[in-house]
Amino acid sequence: MAEEEYKDVWVFVEQTDGEPAAVSWELLGAGADLAKTLGVELCAIVIGDKVEHLCQESFAYGASKVYLMDAPVFHYYRTEPYYKAVCYLIEKYKPEVVLVGATSLGRDLAPAVATELKTGLTEGCTGLTIDESRSLLQTRPVYGGNIMATIVTERVRPQMATVRPRAMPIPEKDTSRQGEIVRESMVISEDDIGVKVLEVIDSRKQGEAVDITAADIVVSGGRGVQSKENFRILQELADELGGVIASSRAAVEADMAPMEIWIGQSGKTVRPKIYIACGISGAIQHLAGMRDSDVIIAINYDRHAPIFEVANYGIEGDLLQVVPAITKHIRELRAQK
Ligand code: FAD
């Protein structure tokens, strides 16, 4: 494989019913830096049914070219037609780097593409840079978060990576930007696809699996919350603020909170507008998952807790008193309006 044949940085734009996943724009921001360093173009791949509007959005977030595959067969995400479409585009246009969001969809799609193309894929990256030999340095936590590894795809192309949602900032949107749309199609008939979608059940509407990585306000509890029952006071504050609850690893290990809401190096990465850390000491592994929040508020009764070093606002006190007091105050302010 001649490496020189491969150029440009591509970002897969994830969508559901034409609604883009925010991670796609985060990746365009990261991809722009990579493309600039490499001196190549930043392109997006948009695949779906009636999704042409996402081309303009991709330009607004930095892509200068979009490869568009728009057909009814792509209406619902299914591995087979999507991975075949992405492989078709990659084989034809040969990008050097392909980035995909490390969402449920991306974690399904990217390995299928990499396997078909016999290329390397690094899953769940939190950092991407280019070295002096034009290789993509892909950083991610490994061994349960014990170390950060930097992985290079040395001999095969494209270099593929999935990137955790919220690991990178969304670039500024500029709706005046224009670009080139490359319309592509391939012969893929419904009859050739083994999986049929019979019904779509939106788990968010069933009150399950809140996506904490997408929340603007996160109220997070650590070992200092002391019990599962006490997490209820955090939930009340989160409900009052229209946010979600999260936790430290210690709180999950103490069986106070479920696995899915653990933030940090070995958990999820969040970048909310407000992160309220309650009874969290601020260990480096926890900070790795939340330190890029816009505003950090820490509540802790130990004034020397390291969380205060990253907090914009600190409250020294017992969270079991402070949190309900804040919730009560917000309710009173609402009632006055
Ligand atoms: P503690 O460190 O025990 O802190 C509890 C805090 O609560 C203290 O500061 C205390 O002063 C305060 N407090 C207690 N009671 C009250 C009260 N009533 N009111 C106010 N404050 C109170 N951790 C993560 O969170 N995420 C990770 O992804 C993660 N990955 C890890 C990976 C590895 C390889 C390793 C070795 C560790 C990892 N950890 C991770 C664990 C991390 O090192 C810390 O042990 C953990 O973050 C501590 O959680 P905590 O702050 O809730 O608990």
Residues whose N, C-alpha, C, O or C-beta is under 5 A from the ligand:
A	BS01	FAD	G144 G145 N146 G222 R223 G224 S248 R249 A250 A251 I263 G264 Q265 S266 G267 G279 I280 S281 G282 A283 Q285 H286 I299 N300 Y301 D302 A305 G317 D318 L319 L320
